[in-house]
Amino acid sequence: VPMLLSLLLAPTRLLLALRRLLARAGVAVAAVAAGVAFGLWGVGVLLCRGPRRTFWWRRRDRAPPGLADGTFGEHRYLRLKVGGPGGSGGSWGGFGGPGGGVTAAVPRFCWRHLMRELSPRFRVVALDLRGCGASEKPPGRDSYRLELLLGDVRDVIEALGTPPGTPPDGPPRCVLVGHDWGGVLAWEVATSHPQLVEKLVVMDAPHRGVMAAFTAQHPSQLLRSSYIFLFQLPWLPELLLALADFQLVRTFLTSSWSGIQDPARRLTEQELDSYLYGLAQPGGLSPPIHFYRNLFRDTPIPREPPPPPTLLLWGSRDAFLDPRLGPAHLRWLHPHARLRLLPGASHWLPEERPRLLAQLIGEFLGGAKE
């Protein structure tokens, strides 16, 4: 009987193996295409600026004042128990508040305005995951596998404990907030550790399963996601991102196409330098890119139960993610989710609309501040 069962399952196993092979081949082809396209951009920078300005980086020996600004919260370090190569030590900043806990992820600096808005009513904690900001940066791609990142967030929630005013019995719970890669991670934490997440807030970040299904129906999303495929290549992404003192990163954050759309909220040079400081340190570029290099390791994407009650926030002028991706989640999340599409907003919602985000999150959590 076992041999017969094995023979009957052989075609299915073969089809699954072929599917994985085709998926990997597709990612490889897209990565090469993205490498050529971004490589041509690099050649253009070299021709326009010359070798001296192209391969010049300003030294950043001292952290910008904004990274240690106590008005945005108290900065602390936490030793995590998650295993894996290099272990992990996490940096976090927090505001004390009277209400329940709100935990936001990746990177800590981008949450500073929203933390200030929410802190009068909530205990708010923002994280620098491994490889980001002041947290440890273990070497190697394997140190940034998804399961290790999930373990880091789980350990932080458990280490910080149950906020004041909540029942002491049972595991600690929080409202988990994520944006961009932090949002991708928040989806995974909420579905793999539902006992830790009471509610979920995700900004401009798709669930992996919804993203795969949407992209199959809307191939134009591949162009918006071309940087993800670029990041699958060795060494070339690090080189291109660093050219001309991180010009590509600056473009993503500040250009009229992809940057913050509200002129009043655009990053100052000091704020921009706070984002670039960690990337400019020795070995600072590879860890965030390793997040994306490991993104396709967990294929096929497992079917997961719907997350807890979810607020999904999406900028209508997100240059990297099709605005139709937001509504695409509702088929999977209904009736567990609310969606708010923010007209005229870019991908960088925590920087661009912190006051509106605080209002929407407050309403979602109940008892919004007047």
KEKE-3310 file (N, C-alpha, C; in steps of 0.2 Angstrom, whole numbers, plus 5000, padded with zeros to 4 digits):
npx = (5004:5010:5019:5011:5003:5014:5017:5005:5005:5016:5015:5009:5019:5029:5024:5023:5036:5040:5033:5039:5052:5049:5045:5056:5064:5058:5059:5073:5075:5068:5075:5088:5083:5079:5092:5099:5091:5092:5106:5109:5104:5114:5125:5121:5122:5135:5140:5135:5139:5152:5167:5172:5162:5152:5157:5158:5156:5149:5156:5149:5151:5146:5130:5115:5107:5093:5091:5093:5084:5076:5063:5055:5053:5059:5074:5080:5088:5087:5090:5087:5080:5079:5086:5098:5110:5122:5114:5103:5101:5090:5085:5075:5062:5052:5036:5028:5011:4994:4985:4981:4994:5003:5013:5025:5034:5050:5058:5063:5064:5055:5043:5042:5034:5021:5021:5022:5010:5001:5005:4999:4988:4991:5002:5017:5028:5042:5052:5069:5072:5083:5098:5094:5095:5101:5102:5109:5119:5120:5131:5128:5116:5107:5105:5094:5082:5065:5058:5066:5065:5052:5052:5060:5051:5041:5048:5050:5037:5033:5043:5041:5029:5013:5003:4999:4983:4977:4970:4979:4981:4985:4994:5005:4998:4996:4993:4998:5007:5012:5023:5026:5040:5039:5026:5023:5029:5021:5009:5013:5017:5004:4996:5004:5006:4994:4989:4996:4993:4981:4974:4977:4986:4990:5000:5002:5007:5007:5000:5009:5003:4991:4998:5005:4994:4988:4997:4999:4987:4988:5001:5008:5011:5023:5033:5032:5037:5050:5062:5063:5066:5078:5085:5088:5099:5117:5129:5127:5115:5119:5130:5124:5114:5122:5129:5134:5133:5121:5111:5100:5092:5089:5081:5070:5064:5062:5059:5047:5040:5040:5042:5037:5022:5016:5021:5023:5027:5039:5055:5067:5085:5092:5083:5083:5096:5096:5090:5099:5111:5112:5113:5125:5135:5149:5145:5131:5122:5119:5111:5097:5094:5095:5083:5074:5080:5078:5064:5058:5061:5051:5042:5030:5018:5011:4993:4984:4975:4963:4969:4968:4956:4958:4965:4968:4978:4981:4990:4985:4993:5004:5020:5025:5017:5002:4987:4976:4979:4975:4961:4960:4964:4952:4944:4949:4950:4938:4925:4934:4941:4945:4946:4956:4958:4970:4968:4979:4990:5007:5018:5024:5017:5018:5027:5021:5007:5005:4996:4983:4984:4985:4972:4964:4969:4966:4952:4949:4954:4945:4936:4941:4951:4945)
npy = (4994:5007:5009:5009:5020:5030:5029:5034:5047:5052:5060:5072:5076:5079:5089:5099:5101:5105:5117:5124:5125:5133:5145:5149:5151:5161:5172:5173:5177:5189:5196:5198:5206:5217:5220:5224:5235:5244:5245:5252:5264:5267:5268:5279:5289:5289:5294:5307:5313:5309:5300:5303:5310:5301:5289:5294:5295:5303:5304:5298:5299:5302:5300:5307:5321:5318:5305:5302:5309:5314:5319:5311:5300:5287:5279:5263:5247:5229:5213:5199:5183:5175:5162:5157:5163:5173:5178:5190:5207:5219:5236:5249:5261:5271:5277:5281:5278:5279:5269:5254:5243:5248:5242:5246:5242:5243:5255:5261:5275:5281:5281:5292:5304:5299:5291:5301:5307:5297:5294:5300:5293:5279:5266:5266:5258:5257:5248:5244:5232:5217:5221:5234:5252:5255:5242:5225:5218:5204:5194:5189:5181:5171:5175:5183:5177:5174:5167:5170:5184:5185:5179:5188:5199:5193:5190:5203:5208:5198:5201:5214:5213:5213:5227:5241:5240:5230:5213:5202:5189:5175:5176:5191:5204:5214:5229:5228:5237:5240:5246:5245:5235:5231:5230:5219:5210:5211:5206:5192:5190:5192:5181:5170:5170:5172:5174:5184:5196:5208:5217:5223:5234:5239:5247:5252:5239:5223:5207:5192:5182:5188:5197:5189:5183:5195:5200:5191:5193:5206:5211:5223:5227:5221:5229:5240:5234:5231:5234:5225:5213:5217:5216:5203:5199:5196:5208:5218:5226:5233:5241:5249:5256:5264:5273:5289:5295:5288:5291:5285:5280:5292:5297:5288:5292:5306:5311:5318:5308:5297:5301:5309:5317:5329:5345:5352:5342:5336:5328:5335:5340:5335:5325:5316:5313:5305:5294:5289:5287:5274:5266:5270:5265:5254:5239:5241:5242:5229:5221:5226:5223:5209:5206:5206:5197:5185:5184:5176:5163:5156:5149:5137:5149:5147:5143:5153:5157:5170:5186:5195:5208:5220:5235:5243:5253:5264:5273:5283:5287:5279:5274:5262:5251:5246:5255:5247:5236:5237:5236:5223:5215:5214:5203:5192:5196:5200:5197:5205:5216:5234:5246:5260:5271:5284:5299:5306:5303:5297:5283:5284:5284:5286:5296:5306:5308:5309:5314:5311:5297:5294:5298:5289:5277:5278:5279:5266:5258:5262:5274:5287:5301:5317)
npz = (5000:5004:4994:4983:4986:4985:4972:4966:4971:4964:4952:4956:4965:4956:4948:4957:4960:4948:4947:4957:4952:4940:4946:4952:4941:4935:4944:4943:4930:4930:4940:4933:4922:4930:4935:4924:4920:4931:4931:4919:4923:4933:4925:4918:4928:4931:4918:4918:4930:4932:4937:4949:4957:4956:4963:4976:4993:5007:5023:5038:5053:5065:5073:5067:5075:5076:5078:5091:5098:5112:5113:5105:5111:5123:5122:5121:5123:5119:5123:5114:5113:5102:5091:5079:5066:5073:5083:5090:5094:5099:5096:5103:5104:5114:5120:5135:5140:5144:5140:5131:5122:5108:5095:5084:5068:5060:5050:5066:5066:5057:5063:5071:5072:5072:5084:5093:5091:5095:5108:5120:5123:5122:5125:5116:5106:5095:5084:5079:5069:5068:5059:5056:5059:5076:5080:5081:5068:5062:5051:5034:5023:5028:5041:5041:5039:5036:5047:5058:5059:5062:5074:5082:5083:5090:5102:5107:5109:5119:5129:5133:5139:5146:5144:5155:5163:5156:5156:5167:5165:5153:5137:5133:5123:5109:5099:5083:5072:5055:5041:5024:5022:5035:5037:5029:5037:5048:5044:5043:5057:5063:5058:5061:5074:5082:5095:5101:5095:5095:5087:5070:5061:5045:5033:5017:5012:5006:5009:5007:5000:4994:4986:4977:4970:4965:4957:4947:4940:4936:4928:4927:4940:4942:4936:4945:4956:4953:4960:4970:4963:4958:4971:4972:4967:4969:4977:4967:4970:4982:4977:4968:4976:4984:4975:4971:4984:4989:4980:4974:4984:4990:4979:4979:4991:4990:4977:4964:4959:4967:4980:4995:4994:4999:5000:5012:5021:5017:5018:5028:5026:5037:5042:5031:5031:5043:5039:5030:5038:5045:5034:5028:5037:5039:5032:5032:5022:5017:5026:5026:5013:5012:5018:5008:4999:5005:5003:4993:4997:5005:4997:4990:4995:5010:5014:5025:5040:5041:5048:5064:5068:5056:5051:5036:5027:5013:5002:4988:4979:4979:4973:4972:4974:4967:4969:4968:4975:4988:4990:4985:4995:5003:4999:5005:5018:5022:5034:5042:5041:5038:5025:5021:5008:5005:4998:4986:4994:4996:4996:5008:5021:5036:5037:5030:5033:5048:5058:5053:5052:5065:5070:5063:5067:5081:5080:5075:5086:5095:5105:5100:5101:5103)
capx = (5000:5014:5022:5006:5002:5019:5016:5000:5007:5022:5014:5008:5025:5033:5021:5025:5043:5041:5031:5044:5057:5047:5045:5063:5067:5054:5062:5079:5074:5066:5081:5092:5081:5080:5099:5101:5088:5095:5113:5109:5103:5120:5129:5119:5124:5142:5142:5133:5143:5159:5169:5174:5156:5148:5160:5160:5151:5150:5157:5144:5154:5142:5123:5112:5103:5086:5091:5093:5080:5072:5056:5051:5052:5064:5078:5082:5090:5084:5093:5082:5082:5079:5092:5100:5117:5123:5109:5100:5100:5086:5085:5068:5061:5045:5032:5023:5004:4989:4981:4984:5000:5004:5020:5026:5040:5054:5063:5060:5064:5050:5037:5043:5028:5015:5022:5020:5002:4997:5007:4995:4983:4993:5009:5019:5035:5044:5057:5074:5074:5090:5100:5092:5097:5106:5101:5114:5119:5124:5133:5126:5109:5104:5103:5088:5076:5058:5056:5070:5062:5046:5054:5062:5045:5037:5051:5049:5031:5033:5048:5038:5024:5006:5003:4995:4976:4974:4970:4986:4981:4986:5000:5004:4995:4997:4991:5004:5007:5018:5023:5031:5042:5037:5019:5024:5031:5016:5004:5015:5016:4997:4994:5007:5006:4988:4988:5000:4991:4974:4972:4983:4986:4995:5001:5005:5011:5003:5001:5012:4998:4987:5002:5006:4988:4986:5002:4997:4982:4990:5008:5011:5014:5030:5037:5033:5041:5057:5068:5063:5070:5085:5088:5089:5106:5123:5133:5125:5111:5123:5134:5119:5111:5127:5132:5133:5131:5115:5106:5094:5088:5086:5076:5065:5061:5061:5057:5040:5037:5040:5043:5032:5018:5014:5027:5024:5029:5044:5060:5073:5091:5094:5079:5085:5103:5095:5088:5105:5116:5113:5115:5132:5140:5151:5140:5125:5117:5117:5105:5090:5093:5094:5076:5071:5083:5075:5057:5055:5063:5046:5037:5024:5015:5005:4987:4984:4969:4963:4972:4964:4953:4963:4964:4972:4979:4984:4991:4982:4999:5010:5023:5028:5012:4996:4982:4971:4981:4972:4954:4961:4964:4946:4941:4952:4950:4931:4923:4938:4945:4943:4951:4955:4962:4971:4969:4985:4996:5012:5020:5028:5012:5020:5030:5017:5000:5005:4990:4977:4985:4983:4965:4961:4970:4962:4945:4949:4955:4940:4937:4945:4952:4941)
capy = (5000:5013:5009:5011:5027:5034:5030:5038:5054:5054:5065:5078:5079:5081:5095:5104:5102:5109:5123:5128:5127:5138:5151:5151:5153:5167:5177:5174:5181:5196:5199:5200:5211:5223:5222:5228:5242:5249:5246:5257:5270:5268:5271:5286:5293:5289:5298:5313:5315:5308:5295:5306:5312:5295:5285:5298:5295:5307:5301:5299:5296:5304:5299:5314:5322:5316:5298:5301:5315:5311:5321:5306:5294:5284:5274:5257:5241:5223:5207:5194:5176:5171:5159:5159:5165:5179:5180:5197:5212:5224:5243:5251:5268:5270:5282:5278:5280:5276:5264:5248:5244:5248:5241:5247:5239:5244:5256:5265:5282:5283:5282:5297:5308:5295:5290:5307:5308:5292:5292:5303:5288:5272:5264:5265:5255:5256:5244:5243:5225:5216:5224:5241:5257:5253:5235:5221:5217:5198:5194:5183:5181:5167:5178:5187:5173:5177:5165:5174:5191:5184:5177:5194:5203:5189:5191:5209:5208:5195:5204:5220:5211:5216:5234:5242:5241:5224:5207:5199:5182:5174:5179:5198:5206:5221:5231:5228:5242:5239:5249:5243:5228:5230:5228:5212:5206:5211:5201:5186:5189:5191:5175:5164:5171:5176:5175:5190:5202:5209:5220:5224:5240:5239:5253:5251:5233:5218:5201:5189:5178:5193:5200:5184:5183:5201:5201:5186:5196:5213:5211:5230:5227:5219:5235:5244:5230:5229:5234:5218:5208:5219:5214:5196:5198:5198:5214:5224:5231:5237:5246:5254:5260:5268:5277:5296:5296:5285:5295:5281:5280:5299:5298:5285:5296:5313:5313:5320:5302:5292:5303:5312:5322:5335:5349:5353:5336:5333:5327:5340:5336:5331:5319:5312:5310:5300:5287:5287:5286:5267:5262:5272:5262:5248:5233:5243:5241:5222:5218:5227:5220:5202:5204:5204:5191:5179:5184:5170:5157:5153:5147:5141:5153:5143:5146:5155:5160:5178:5189:5198:5214:5224:5242:5243:5260:5264:5280:5283:5289:5275:5273:5255:5247:5248:5256:5242:5230:5237:5232:5215:5211:5213:5197:5187:5198:5201:5204:5206:5222:5240:5249:5267:5274:5291:5302:5311:5302:5293:5277:5285:5287:5288:5303:5311:5309:5306:5316:5308:5290:5294:5298:5283:5271:5279:5277:5259:5255:5264:5280:5291:5307:5322)
capz = (5000:5004:4987:4978:4987:4983:4964:4964:4972:4961:4947:4960:4967:4950:4946:4962:4959:4942:4948:4961:4947:4935:4950:4953:4935:4933:4948:4941:4924:4932:4943:4928:4919:4934:4936:4918:4920:4936:4929:4915:4927:4936:4919:4916:4933:4929:4913:4920:4936:4932:4942:4956:4961:4957:4968:4982:4999:5013:5029:5043:5059:5070:5071:5067:5082:5076:5080:5098:5100:5117:5113:5101:5115:5127:5118:5125:5120:5122:5121:5112:5114:5096:5089:5072:5065:5076:5088:5089:5100:5096:5098:5102:5107:5117:5124:5140:5139:5149:5137:5129:5119:5101:5093:5077:5066:5054:5055:5072:5065:5053:5067:5077:5072:5074:5091:5097:5091:5099:5115:5125:5125:5121:5126:5110:5105:5088:5084:5074:5068:5066:5053:5055:5064:5081:5082:5079:5061:5060:5044:5030:5021:5032:5048:5040:5036:5039:5053:5063:5060:5066:5081:5085:5085:5095:5108:5109:5112:5126:5134:5135:5143:5145:5146:5161:5162:5152:5160:5167:5163:5146:5134:5131:5117:5107:5092:5079:5066:5051:5035:5019:5024:5042:5035:5026:5043:5053:5042:5045:5064:5065:5056:5064:5082:5083:5102:5103:5091:5096:5081:5066:5056:5040:5029:5010:5012:5004:5011:5001:4995:4990:4981:4971:4966:4961:4951:4941:4936:4934:4927:4928:4947:4941:4935:4952:4961:4950:4965:4974:4959:4959:4977:4972:4964:4974:4977:4963:4973:4987:4973:4965:4981:4987:4971:4972:4991:4990:4976:4972:4990:4990:4974:4981:4996:4989:4970:4963:4956:4972:4986:4999:4989:5002:5001:5019:5025:5014:5023:5028:5025:5043:5042:5026:5034:5048:5036:5027:5042:5046:5027:5027:5041:5036:5032:5034:5016:5015:5030:5023:5006:5014:5020:5001:4996:5008:5002:4989:5000:5008:4992:4989:5001:5014:5016:5032:5042:5041:5053:5068:5065:5053:5047:5030:5025:5007:4998:4982:4974:4980:4967:4972:4975:4964:4974:4968:4979:4994:4989:4983:5002:5006:4998:5009:5025:5024:5037:5047:5039:5035:5021:5019:5003:5007:4991:4986:4998:4993:4999:5014:5025:5042:5037:5026:5036:5054:5062:5050:5054:5072:5070:5060:5072:5087:5079:5074:5092:5100:5109:5097:5104:5100)
cpx = (5004:5017:5017:5004:5007:5019:5011:5001:5013:5021:5013:5015:5030:5030:5023:5032:5044:5038:5036:5050:5056:5047:5052:5066:5064:5057:5069:5079:5072:5071:5086:5090:5081:5087:5101:5098:5091:5103:5114:5108:5110:5125:5128:5122:5132:5144:5140:5137:5150:5161:5169:5167:5152:5150:5162:5154:5153:5151:5152:5147:5150:5134:5120:5108:5096:5086:5091:5089:5075:5065:5052:5050:5059:5068:5081:5085:5088:5087:5087:5084:5081:5086:5094:5107:5117:5119:5106:5099:5096:5086:5077:5067:5053:5042:5028:5016:5000:4985:4984:4990:4999:5011:5020:5033:5043:5053:5060:5060:5058:5043:5037:5037:5022:5015:5020:5013:4999:4999:5003:4990:4985:5001:5012:5026:5036:5051:5062:5075:5081:5092:5099:5094:5102:5106:5107:5113:5123:5125:5129:5118:5105:5101:5097:5082:5070:5057:5060:5068:5056:5047:5057:5056:5041:5041:5051:5043:5030:5038:5045:5032:5017:5005:4998:4987:4973:4974:4977:4986:4982:4992:4999:5002:4996:4993:4997:5003:5013:5017:5028:5034:5040:5029:5019:5025:5025:5010:5006:5015:5009:4994:4997:5007:5000:4986:4992:4997:4983:4971:4978:4981:4992:4995:5005:5010:5006:5005:5004:5007:4994:4991:5004:5000:4987:4991:5001:4992:4983:4998:5011:5014:5022:5035:5038:5037:5048:5063:5068:5067:5077:5089:5090:5096:5111:5126:5131:5120:5115:5127:5129:5116:5116:5130:5130:5130:5123:5109:5100:5090:5085:5081:5070:5061:5059:5058:5049:5036:5035:5040:5036:5029:5017:5020:5028:5027:5036:5050:5065:5079:5093:5090:5081:5092:5101:5093:5095:5111:5117:5116:5123:5137:5143:5147:5133:5120:5115:5111:5098:5088:5092:5087:5072:5074:5080:5067:5054:5057:5057:5040:5036:5022:5010:4999:4987:4977:4969:4966:4966:4961:4959:4961:4970:4972:4983:4984:4989:4988:5005:5013:5025:5023:5005:4991:4976:4972:4977:4965:4955:4961:4957:4942:4943:4951:4942:4928:4927:4942:4941:4948:4950:4960:4963:4973:4975:4991:5001:5013:5022:5023:5014:5023:5025:5010:5000:4998:4984:4978:4983:4976:4962:4962:4966:4955:4944:4950:4949:4941:4942:4945:4948:4946)
cpy = (5006:5014:5012:5018:5032:5035:5034:5046:5057:5060:5072:5081:5082:5088:5101:5106:5107:5116:5128:5130:5133:5145:5153:5154:5160:5173:5178:5179:5188:5200:5201:5206:5218:5225:5226:5235:5247:5250:5251:5264:5272:5271:5278:5291:5294:5294:5305:5317:5314:5303:5297:5307:5305:5290:5288:5297:5299:5303:5303:5296:5297:5303:5306:5314:5319:5309:5297:5307:5312:5313:5316:5300:5292:5279:5269:5251:5235:5217:5202:5187:5172:5168:5162:5162:5172:5182:5187:5201:5218:5231:5245:5258:5268:5276:5279:5281:5277:5270:5258:5249:5244:5247:5242:5244:5242:5250:5261:5272:5285:5284:5287:5301:5305:5293:5296:5309:5303:5291:5295:5297:5280:5272:5262:5263:5254:5253:5245:5236:5224:5218:5231:5245:5254:5246:5231:5219:5210:5197:5188:5184:5177:5170:5183:5184:5175:5174:5168:5181:5190:5182:5183:5198:5199:5190:5198:5210:5204:5198:5210:5219:5215:5223:5235:5243:5235:5218:5204:5192:5181:5178:5187:5199:5213:5223:5232:5232:5241:5243:5246:5236:5227:5228:5221:5207:5206:5206:5194:5184:5188:5184:5169:5164:5175:5178:5181:5196:5203:5212:5222:5230:5239:5245:5252:5245:5227:5211:5197:5185:5182:5196:5196:5184:5189:5202:5197:5189:5203:5213:5218:5231:5225:5225:5239:5240:5228:5230:5228:5213:5210:5216:5207:5194:5200:5204:5220:5229:5236:5243:5251:5259:5265:5273:5284:5298:5294:5289:5291:5281:5287:5300:5294:5289:5303:5315:5314:5313:5297:5294:5306:5317:5328:5339:5351:5348:5333:5333:5333:5336:5332:5325:5314:5309:5305:5293:5285:5285:5278:5264:5264:5269:5256:5242:5235:5242:5234:5219:5219:5224:5212:5201:5202:5198:5185:5179:5178:5163:5153:5151:5140:5144:5149:5147:5147:5157:5167:5180:5192:5204:5218:5230:5242:5250:5261:5271:5279:5284:5285:5273:5266:5250:5249:5249:5251:5236:5231:5234:5225:5211:5210:5206:5192:5189:5199:5195:5206:5213:5228:5243:5256:5269:5281:5294:5307:5309:5297:5286:5278:5288:5289:5295:5308:5313:5307:5308:5312:5300:5289:5294:5292:5277:5272:5277:5269:5255:5257:5270:5285:5298:5313:5328)
cpz = (5000:4997:4982:4979:4985:4975:4962:4966:4968:4956:4951:4962:4962:4948:4951:4962:4953:4943:4952:4956:4942:4939:4951:4947:4933:4938:4946:4935:4926:4936:4938:4924:4923:4935:4930:4918:4925:4934:4924:4918:4930:4931:4918:4922:4932:4924:4914:4925:4936:4937:4949:4960:4961:4962:4974:4987:5005:5019:5034:5049:5065:5068:5071:5073:5082:5079:5087:5102:5106:5117:5109:5105:5119:5123:5122:5120:5123:5119:5120:5112:5108:5094:5082:5072:5068:5081:5086:5095:5096:5100:5098:5106:5109:5120:5129:5139:5144:5147:5135:5124:5111:5099:5086:5075:5060:5050:5060:5070:5061:5057:5072:5077:5074:5081:5095:5097:5095:5106:5121:5128:5125:5123:5119:5109:5098:5088:5078:5074:5067:5060:5052:5061:5069:5083:5079:5072:5060:5053:5041:5029:5026:5039:5047:5037:5040:5046:5059:5064:5064:5073:5085:5087:5090:5102:5111:5112:5119:5131:5137:5139:5142:5148:5152:5159:5158:5157:5161:5165:5155:5143:5133:5124:5115:5100:5088:5073:5062:5044:5031:5021:5031:5042:5033:5032:5048:5050:5044:5053:5066:5064:5059:5071:5084:5090:5105:5100:5092:5090:5077:5062:5051:5035:5023:5011:5011:5008:5005:4997:4991:4984:4975:4967:4962:4955:4945:4937:4933:4934:4928:4935:4947:4940:4942:4957:4959:4955:4969:4970:4959:4965:4977:4970:4969:4972:4973:4966:4978:4983:4971:4970:4984:4982:4972:4979:4991:4986:4975:4978:4991:4985:4976:4986:4995:4982:4969:4961:4962:4979:4990:4995:4993:5003:5008:5023:5022:5019:5022:5027:5031:5044:5037:5028:5039:5045:5033:5032:5043:5040:5026:5031:5038:5037:5033:5028:5015:5019:5027:5017:5007:5016:5013:4998:4999:5006:4998:4991:5002:5003:4992:4995:5004:5014:5023:5034:5042:5048:5058:5065:5063:5050:5042:5027:5019:5004:4991:4976:4976:4973:4966:4972:4972:4969:4974:4973:4986:4994:4988:4990:5005:5005:5003:5016:5027:5029:5042:5046:5037:5031:5020:5014:5004:5000:4992:4990:4995:4997:5006:5019:5032:5042:5034:5030:5043:5058:5059:5052:5061:5073:5068:5065:5078:5086:5078:5081:5097:5104:5106:5100:5100:5098)
residu = (VAL:PRO:MET:LEU:LEU:SER:LEU:LEU:LEU:ALA:PRO:THR:ARG:LEU:LEU:LEU:ALA:LEU:ARG:ARG:LEU:LEU:ALA:ARG:ALA:GLY:VAL:ALA:VAL:ALA:ALA:VAL:ALA:ALA:GLY:VAL:ALA:PHE:GLY:LEU:TRP:GLY:VAL:GLY:VAL:LEU:LEU:CYS:ARG:GLY:PRO:ARG:ARG:THR:PHE:TRP:TRP:ARG:ARG:ARG:ASP:ARG:ALA:PRO:PRO:GLY:LEU:ALA:ASP:GLY:THR:PHE:GLY:GLU:HIS:ARG:TYR:LEU:ARG:LEU:LYS:VAL:GLY:GLY:PRO:GLY:GLY:SER:GLY:GLY:SER:TRP:GLY:GLY:PHE:GLY:GLY:PRO:GLY:GLY:GLY:VAL:THR:ALA:ALA:VAL:PRO:ARG:PHE:CYS:TRP:ARG:HIS:LEU:MET:ARG:GLU:LEU:SER:PRO:ARG:PHE:ARG:VAL:VAL:ALA:LEU:ASP:LEU:ARG:GLY:CYS:GLY:ALA:SER:GLU:LYS:PRO:PRO:GLY:ARG:ASP:SER:TYR:ARG:LEU:GLU:LEU:LEU:LEU:GLY:ASP:VAL:ARG:ASP:VAL:ILE:GLU:ALA:LEU:GLY:THR:PRO:PRO:GLY:THR:PRO:PRO:ASP:GLY:PRO:PRO:ARG:CYS:VAL:LEU:VAL:GLY:HIS:ASP:TRP:GLY:GLY:VAL:LEU:ALA:TRP:GLU:VAL:ALA:THR:SER:HIS:PRO:GLN:LEU:VAL:GLU:LYS:LEU:VAL:VAL:MET:ASP:ALA:PRO:HIS:ARG:GLY:VAL:MET:ALA:ALA:PHE:THR:ALA:GLN:HIS:PRO:SER:GLN:LEU:LEU:ARG:SER:SER:TYR:ILE:PHE:LEU:PHE:GLN:LEU:PRO:TRP:LEU:PRO:GLU:LEU:LEU:LEU:ALA:LEU:ALA:ASP:PHE:GLN:LEU:VAL:ARG:THR:PHE:LEU:THR:SER:SER:TRP:SER:GLY:ILE:GLN:ASP:PRO:ALA:ARG:ARG:LEU:THR:GLU:GLN:GLU:LEU:ASP:SER:TYR:LEU:TYR:GLY:LEU:ALA:GLN:PRO:GLY:GLY:LEU:SER:PRO:PRO:ILE:HIS:PHE:TYR:ARG:ASN:LEU:PHE:ARG:ASP:THR:PRO:ILE:PRO:ARG:GLU:PRO:PRO:PRO:PRO:PRO:THR:LEU:LEU:LEU:TRP:GLY:SER:ARG:ASP:ALA:PHE:LEU:ASP:PRO:ARG:LEU:GLY:PRO:ALA:HIS:LEU:ARG:TRP:LEU:HIS:PRO:HIS:ALA:ARG:LEU:ARG:LEU:LEU:PRO:GLY:ALA:SER:HIS:TRP:LEU:PRO:GLU:GLU:ARG:PRO:ARG:LEU:LEU:ALA:GLN:LEU:ILE:GLY:GLU:PHE:LEU:GLY:GLY:ALA:LYS:GLU)
# end
